[in-house]
């Protein structure tokens, strides 16, 4: 079974969100920055920070010239701050090895620091119009329902997922890239995980899941992610203190952010190990490169 390309692309042309990194004049660098920021982070939080970054660092060499501390401070509340350092490293590699131009092909993109299979394929497709399958959670869910008749895609299987989407891609390349973007957008806006808006779906007449009577998902339950009280929350609180000051801070200042000594110290140690925090000679703490 396949997905009707014309129907999906027509829906995308009329219903896709107007996002700045989808603008025809957005550079491949802008697309790469957006893809890193959008990992596990909602569009509404990413958009204003992406705008600030592109104004401040319009090319990879500009970001590479900034300190790690500057980059982490500008990352703000996006979460998972190690992404910021990976992007900083990738910018340096692009500037030094590729003449400040983001590569076009997937293997070269994957060779950049911190760039995985998904991001490499997304940049190749959305920045350069390459015909490569781009698979995220939303795409997997749409394909599982519309093509395979399952409520959910279940555990990720990278090779099988890529083969599934690759078989659906139309030609020419530019049309395939739009198709990938449309699949992703449909999963984000209509074919959602918890409350799919099936009556608004352009694929409704041919959806295998609908034809099967919308059977419930019978696979293993997915773990519910929580945030309150986790090490991730504590790490964020510690970083907030350092982002809010231009000077190194003493340990006593960091001790005020969380009452549980053991968890707080463990999180501070992990931030030091990840290179997100540095300890200066007098024992105080700062963002990297700012002591």
C-alpha positions as a Markdown table, in Angstrom:
| # | Residue | x | y | z |
|---|---|---|---|---|
| 1 | Unk | 0.0 | 0.0 | 0.0 |
| 2 | Unk | 1.2 | 3.6 | -0.6 |
| 3 | Unk | 0.3 | 7.1 | 0.3 |
| 4 | Unk | -1.2 | 9.3 | -2.4 |
| 5 | Unk | 1.5 | 11.9 | -3.0 |
| 6 | Unk | -0.7 | 14.6 | -4.7 |
| 7 | Unk | -3.3 | 14.5 | -1.9 |
| 8 | Unk | -0.6 | 14.8 | 0.9 |
| 9 | Unk | 1.3 | 17.6 | -0.9 |
| 10 | Unk | -1.9 | 19.5 | -1.6 |
| 11 | Unk | -2.8 | 19.3 | 2.1 |
| 12 | Unk | 0.8 | 20.4 | 3.1 |
| 13 | Unk | 0.6 | 23.4 | 0.7 |
| 14 | Unk | -2.5 | 24.6 | 2.4 |
| 15 | Unk | -2.1 | 23.5 | 6.0 |
| 16 | Unk | 1.6 | 23.5 | 6.9 |
| 17 | Unk | 2.8 | 25.9 | 9.6 |
| 18 | Unk | 4.7 | 29.0 | 8.5 |
| 19 | Unk | 8.0 | 28.3 | 10.2 |
| 20 | Unk | 11.1 | 30.5 | 9.6 |
| 21 | Unk | 13.4 | 27.7 | 8.8 |
| 22 | Unk | 11.0 | 26.6 | 6.0 |
| 23 | Unk | 11.4 | 29.9 | 4.2 |
| 24 | Unk | 12.9 | 29.6 | 0.7 |
| 25 | Unk | 15.7 | 32.0 | 1.7 |
| 26 | Unk | 16.7 | 30.1 | 4.8 |
| 27 | Unk | 20.2 | 28.8 | 4.5 |
| 28 | Unk | 21.3 | 25.2 | 5.0 |
| 29 | Unk | 23.0 | 26.4 | 8.2 |
| 30 | Unk | 19.6 | 27.7 | 9.4 |
| 31 | Unk | 18.0 | 24.4 | 8.7 |
| 32 | Unk | 20.8 | 22.6 | 10.6 |
| 33 | Unk | 20.4 | 24.9 | 13.6 |
| 34 | Unk | 16.6 | 24.3 | 13.6 |
| 35 | Unk | 16.9 | 20.6 | 13.5 |
| 36 | Unk | 19.3 | 20.5 | 16.5 |
| 37 | Unk | 17.0 | 22.8 | 18.5 |
| 38 | Unk | 13.8 | 20.9 | 17.6 |
| 39 | Unk | 15.1 | 17.6 | 19.1 |
| 40 | Unk | 12.7 | 16.9 | 22.0 |
| 41 | Unk | 11.7 | 20.5 | 22.1 |
| 42 | Unk | 8.4 | 22.1 | 21.0 |
| 43 | Unk | 8.3 | 24.5 | 18.0 |
| 44 | Unk | 6.9 | 27.3 | 20.0 |
| 45 | Unk | 9.9 | 27.3 | 22.3 |
| 46 | Unk | 12.4 | 27.0 | 19.5 |
| 47 | Unk | 11.2 | 29.7 | 17.1 |
| 48 | Unk | 12.2 | 32.8 | 19.0 |
| 49 | Unk | 15.6 | 31.4 | 20.1 |
| 50 | Unk | 16.3 | 30.2 | 16.5 |
| 51 | Unk | 15.6 | 33.8 | 15.3 |
| 52 | Unk | 18.1 | 35.2 | 17.9 |
| 53 | Unk | 20.8 | 32.7 | 17.0 |
| 54 | Unk | 20.5 | 33.3 | 13.2 |
| 55 | Unk | 20.7 | 37.1 | 13.8 |
| 56 | Unk | 23.7 | 36.6 | 16.1 |
| 57 | Unk | 25.5 | 33.8 | 14.3 |
| 58 | Unk | 24.3 | 33.7 | 10.6 |
| 59 | Unk | 27.1 | 31.4 | 9.5 |
| 60 | Unk | 28.9 | 28.5 | 11.1 |
| 61 | Unk | 32.2 | 30.4 | 11.6 |
| 62 | Unk | 30.4 | 33.0 | 13.6 |
| 63 | Unk | 29.1 | 30.5 | 16.1 |
| 64 | Unk | 32.5 | 28.7 | 16.1 |
| 65 | Unk | 34.1 | 32.0 | 17.2 |
| 66 | Unk | 31.9 | 32.3 | 20.3 |
| 67 | Unk | 32.9 | 30.8 | 23.6 |
| 68 | Unk | 31.1 | 27.7 | 24.9 |
| 69 | Unk | 29.7 | 29.8 | 27.7 |
| 70 | Unk | 28.2 | 32.3 | 25.3 |
| 71 | Unk | 26.6 | 29.5 | 23.4 |
| 72 | Unk | 25.1 | 27.9 | 26.5 |
| 73 | Unk | 23.8 | 31.2 | 27.7 |
| 74 | Unk | 22.1 | 31.9 | 24.4 |
| 75 | Unk | 20.7 | 28.3 | 24.4 |
| 76 | Unk | 18.5 | 29.5 | 27.4 |
| 77 | Unk | 15.6 | 27.3 | 28.3 |
| 78 | Unk | 15.6 | 24.9 | 25.4 |
| 79 | Unk | 16.8 | 22.0 | 27.5 |
| 80 | Unk | 19.3 | 19.2 | 26.8 |
| 81 | Unk | 22.1 | 21.8 | 26.7 |
| 82 | Unk | 24.7 | 19.3 | 25.4 |
| 83 | Unk | 23.0 | 19.9 | 22.1 |
| 84 | Unk | 24.4 | 23.4 | 22.1 |
| 85 | Unk | 27.9 | 22.2 | 22.6 |
| 86 | Unk | 27.5 | 19.6 | 19.8 |
| 87 | Unk | 26.2 | 22.3 | 17.5 |
| 88 | Unk | 29.2 | 24.5 | 18.5 |
| 89 | Unk | 31.6 | 21.7 | 17.6 |
| 90 | Unk | 29.8 | 21.0 | 14.3 |
| 91 | Unk | 30.0 | 24.7 | 13.4 |
| 92 | Unk | 33.8 | 24.7 | 13.9 |
| 93 | Unk | 34.1 | 21.6 | 11.7 |
| 94 | Unk | 32.0 | 23.1 | 9.0 |
| 95 | Unk | 34.0 | 26.3 | 9.1 |
| 96 | Unk | 37.4 | 24.6 | 9.0 |
| 97 | Unk | 36.7 | 21.6 | 6.8 |
| 98 | Unk | 33.9 | 22.7 | 4.4 |
| 99 | Unk | 34.6 | 26.4 | 3.8 |
| 100 | Unk | 31.8 | 27.6 | 6.1 |
| 101 | Unk | 29.2 | 25.7 | 3.9 |
| 102 | Unk | 27.0 | 22.9 | 5.4 |
| 103 | Unk | 27.6 | 19.7 | 3.4 |
| 104 | Unk | 24.9 | 18.3 | 1.1 |
| 105 | Unk | 25.3 | 14.6 | 1.3 |
| 106 | Unk | 24.3 | 12.3 | 4.2 |
| 107 | Unk | 27.7 | 10.6 | 4.8 |
| 108 | Unk | 29.6 | 13.9 | 5.1 |
| 109 | Unk | 26.9 | 15.4 | 7.3 |
| 110 | Unk | 27.0 | 12.3 | 9.6 |
| 111 | Unk | 30.8 | 12.7 | 9.9 |
| 112 | Unk | 30.2 | 16.1 | 11.6 |
| 113 | Unk | 30.4 | 16.2 | 15.4 |
| 114 | Unk | 27.1 | 15.4 | 17.1 |
| 115 | Unk | 25.2 | 14.9 | 13.8 |
| 116 | Unk | 23.2 | 11.7 | 13.7 |
| 117 | Unk | 21.4 | 9.8 | 11.0 |
| 118 | Unk | 18.1 | 11.7 | 11.4 |
| 119 | Unk | 19.7 | 15.2 | 11.4 |
| 120 | Unk | 21.9 | 14.4 | 8.5 |
| 121 | Unk | 19.0 | 13.2 | 6.4 |
| 122 | Unk | 16.8 | 16.1 | 7.5 |
| 123 | Unk | 19.4 | 18.7 | 6.3 |
| 124 | Unk | 20.0 | 16.8 | 3.0 |
| 125 | Unk | 16.2 | 16.8 | 2.3 |
| 126 | Unk | 15.0 | 20.1 | 3.7 |
| 127 | Unk | 18.0 | 22.3 | 2.9 |
| 128 | Unk | 19.1 | 20.7 | -0.4 |
| 129 | Unk | 16.0 | 18.9 | -1.7 |
| 130 | Unk | 17.7 | 15.5 | -1.7 |
| 131 | Unk | 15.6 | 12.4 | -2.1 |
| 132 | Unk | 16.4 | 10.7 | 1.2 |
| 133 | Unk | 14.0 | 9.2 | 3.7 |
| 134 | Unk | 13.6 | 11.3 | 6.9 |
| 135 | Unk | 12.2 | 9.4 | 9.8 |
| 136 | Unk | 11.1 | 10.8 | 13.1 |
| 137 | Unk | 8.5 | 9.8 | 15.6 |
| 138 | Unk | 5.7 | 11.6 | 13.7 |
| 139 | Unk | 6.6 | 10.0 | 10.4 |
| 140 | Unk | 6.8 | 6.5 | 12.0 |
| 141 | Unk | 3.3 | 7.0 | 13.4 |
| 142 | Unk | 1.8 | 8.1 | 10.1 |
| 143 | Unk | 3.3 | 5.2 | 8.2 |
| 144 | Unk | 2.3 | 2.7 | 10.9 |
| 145 | Unk | -1.4 | 3.9 | 10.7 |
| 146 | Unk | -1.8 | 4.8 | 7.0 |
| 147 | Unk | 0.2 | 2.0 | 5.5 |
| 148 | Unk | 0.4 | -0.8 | 8.1 |
| 149 | Unk | -2.9 | -0.4 | 9.9 |
| 150 | Unk | -1.3 | -0.2 | 13.3 |
| 151 | Unk | -2.2 | 2.4 | 16.0 |
| 152 | Unk | 1.5 | 2.9 | 16.8 |
| 153 | Unk | 4.8 | 2.1 | 15.2 |
| 154 | Unk | 6.2 | 0.4 | 18.3 |
| 155 | Unk | 9.9 | 0.2 | 19.1 |
| 156 | Unk | 12.1 | 1.9 | 16.6 |
| 157 | Unk | 13.8 | -0.2 | 13.9 |
| 158 | Unk | 16.0 | 2.2 | 12.0 |
| 159 | Unk | 16.7 | 0.1 | 8.8 |
| 160 | Unk | 13.1 | -1.0 | 8.5 |
| 161 | Unk | 11.7 | 2.5 | 9.1 |
| 162 | Unk | 14.0 | 4.0 | 6.5 |
| 163 | Unk | 13.1 | 1.3 | 4.0 |
| 164 | Unk | 9.4 | 1.9 | 4.6 |
| 165 | Unk | 9.6 | 5.6 | 4.0 |
| 166 | Unk | 12.1 | 5.3 | 1.1 |
| 167 | Unk | 9.5 | 3.0 | -0.7 |
| 168 | Unk | 6.9 | 5.8 | -0.4 |
| 169 | Unk | 9.1 | 8.7 | -1.7 |
| 170 | Unk | 8.0 | 10.1 | -5.1 |
| 171 | Unk | 10.3 | 11.6 | -7.7 |
| 172 | Unk | 11.9 | 14.0 | -8.5 |
| 173 | Unk | 14.1 | 14.8 | -5.6 |
| 174 | Unk | 12.5 | 18.1 | -4.7 |
| 175 | Unk | 9.0 | 16.5 | -4.6 |
| 176 | Unk | 10.4 | 13.7 | -2.3 |
| 177 | Unk | 11.8 | 16.3 | 0.1 |
| 178 | Unk | 8.4 | 18.1 | 0.3 |
| 179 | Unk | 6.7 | 14.7 | 0.8 |
| 180 | Unk | 9.0 | 14.0 | 3.8 |
| 181 | Unk | 8.2 | 17.4 | 5.3 |
| 182 | Unk | 4.5 | 16.8 | 4.7 |
| 183 | Unk | 4.5 | 13.3 | 6.4 |
| 184 | Unk | 6.2 | 14.9 | 9.4 |
| 185 | Unk | 3.8 | 17.8 | 9.5 |
| 186 | Unk | 0.8 | 15.5 | 9.3 |
| 187 | Unk | 2.0 | 13.5 | 12.3 |
| 188 | Unk | 2.6 | 16.7 | 14.3 |
| 189 | Unk | -0.7 | 18.4 | 13.6 |
| 190 | Unk | -3.3 | 15.8 | 12.7 |
| 191 | Unk | -2.2 | 12.2 | 13.1 |
| 192 | Unk | -1.1 | 12.8 | 16.7 |
| 193 | Unk | -0.3 | 10.1 | 19.3 |
| 194 | Unk | -3.1 | 10.6 | 21.8 |
| 195 | Unk | -6.0 | 12.3 | 20.0 |
| 196 | Unk | -5.7 | 12.0 | 16.2 |
| 197 | Unk | -7.9 | 14.3 | 14.2 |
| 198 | Unk | -8.9 | 11.7 | 11.7 |
| 199 | Unk | -11.8 | 13.6 | 10.2 |
| 200 | Unk | -9.2 | 16.3 | 9.2 |
| 201 | Unk | -6.8 | 13.9 | 7.7 |
| 202 | Unk | -6.3 | 14.0 | 3.9 |
| 203 | Unk | -5.3 | 10.3 | 4.0 |
| 204 | Unk | -8.6 | 9.2 | 5.7 |
| 205 | Unk | -10.2 | 7.5 | 2.7 |
| 206 | Unk | -7.2 | 5.2 | 2.2 |
| 207 | Unk | -5.9 | 4.9 | 5.7 |
| 208 | Unk | -5.2 | 1.2 | 6.6 |
| 209 | Unk | -5.8 | 1.9 | 10.3 |
| 210 | Unk | -9.3 | 3.3 | 9.6 |
| 211 | Unk | -10.1 | 0.4 | 7.3 |
| 212 | Unk | -9.1 | -2.0 | 10.0 |
| 213 | Unk | -11.5 | -0.3 | 12.5 |
| 214 | Unk | -8.8 | 1.6 | 14.4 |
| 215 | Unk | -7.5 | -1.3 | 16.4 |
| 216 | Unk | -5.8 | -0.4 | 19.7 |
| 217 | Unk | -2.1 | -0.6 | 20.1 |
| 218 | Unk | -1.1 | -3.9 | 21.7 |
| 219 | Unk | 2.6 | -3.5 | 22.0 |
| 220 | Unk | 4.7 | -2.8 | 25.1 |
| 221 | Unk | 3.7 | 0.3 | 27.1 |
| 222 | Unk | 5.8 | 3.3 | 26.6 |
| 223 | Unk | 7.4 | 4.7 | 29.8 |
| 224 | Unk | 5.9 | 8.0 | 30.9 |
| 225 | Unk | 8.6 | 10.7 | 31.2 |
| 226 | Unk | 8.5 | 13.0 | 34.2 |
| 227 | Unk | 10.5 | 16.1 | 34.8 |
| 228 | Unk | 9.8 | 17.3 | 38.4 |
| 229 | Unk | 12.4 | 16.0 | 40.8 |
| 230 | Unk | 14.7 | 14.4 | 38.2 |
| 231 | Unk | 18.4 | 15.0 | 37.7 |
| 232 | Unk | 17.5 | 16.8 | 34.5 |
| 233 | Unk | 15.5 | 19.4 | 36.5 |
| 234 | Unk | 18.3 | 19.9 | 39.0 |
| 235 | Unk | 21.0 | 20.2 | 36.3 |
| 236 | Unk | 18.8 | 22.9 | 34.7 |
| 237 | Unk | 18.5 | 24.8 | 38.0 |
| 238 | Unk | 22.3 | 24.8 | 38.4 |
| 239 | Unk | 22.8 | 26.0 | 34.9 |
| 240 | Unk | 20.2 | 28.8 | 35.4 |
| 241 | Unk | 22.4 | 30.2 | 38.2 |
| 242 | Unk | 25.5 | 30.3 | 36.0 |
| 243 | Unk | 23.6 | 31.7 | 33.0 |
| 244 | Unk | 22.3 | 34.6 | 35.1 |
| 245 | Unk | 25.7 | 35.9 | 36.1 |
| 246 | Unk | 28.8 | 37.0 | 34.3 |
| 247 | Unk | 31.0 | 36.0 | 37.2 |
| 248 | Unk | 32.0 | 32.6 | 38.6 |
| 249 | Unk | 29.8 | 31.7 | 41.6 |
| 250 | Unk | 30.7 | 29.9 | 44.9 |
| 251 | Unk | 29.5 | 26.4 | 45.7 |
| 252 | Unk | 27.3 | 27.9 | 48.5 |
| 253 | Unk | 25.3 | 29.8 | 45.8 |
| 254 | Unk | 24.7 | 26.6 | 43.9 |
| 255 | Unk | 23.7 | 24.8 | 47.1 |
| 256 | Unk | 20.6 | 27.0 | 47.4 |
| 257 | Unk | 18.9 | 25.6 | 44.2 |
| 258 | Unk | 18.0 | 22.2 | 45.6 |
| 259 | Unk | 17.6 | 20.8 | 49.1 |
| 260 | Unk | 18.9 | 17.3 | 48.6 |
| 261 | Unk | 22.7 | 17.4 | 48.9 |
| 262 | Unk | 23.4 | 14.1 | 47.3 |
| 263 | Unk | 21.3 | 14.6 | 44.2 |
| 264 | Unk | 22.5 | 18.2 | 43.8 |
| 265 | Unk | 26.2 | 17.3 | 44.1 |
| 266 | Unk | 25.7 | 14.4 | 41.7 |
| 267 | Unk | 24.2 | 16.7 | 39.1 |
| 268 | Unk | 26.9 | 19.2 | 39.5 |
| 269 | Unk | 29.5 | 16.5 | 39.0 |
| 270 | Unk | 27.7 | 15.3 | 35.9 |
| 271 | Unk | 27.7 | 18.9 | 34.5 |
| 272 | Unk | 31.4 | 19.1 | 35.1 |
| 273 | Unk | 31.9 | 15.8 | 33.4 |
| 274 | Unk | 29.8 | 16.8 | 30.4 |
| 275 | Unk | 31.8 | 20.0 | 29.9 |
| 276 | Unk | 28.8 | 22.2 | 30.6 |
| 277 | Unk | 30.4 | 23.7 | 33.8 |
| 278 | Unk | 33.9 | 24.4 | 34.8 |
| 279 | Unk | 35.5 | 24.9 | 38.2 |
| 280 | Unk | 38.0 | 27.8 | 38.3 |
| 281 | Unk | 41.2 | 28.0 | 40.4 |
| 282 | Unk | 39.6 | 29.5 | 43.4 |
| 283 | Unk | 37.0 | 26.8 | 43.6 |
| 284 | Unk | 34.1 | 28.7 | 42.1 |
| 285 | Unk | 32.0 | 27.5 | 39.2 |
| 286 | Unk | 31.3 | 29.1 | 35.8 |
| 287 | Unk | 30.1 | 28.3 | 32.3 |
| 288 | Unk | 33.0 | 26.9 | 30.1 |
| 289 | Unk | 35.4 | 29.5 | 28.7 |
| 290 | Unk | 34.1 | 32.3 | 30.9 |
| 291 | Unk | 36.4 | 32.1 | 34.0 |
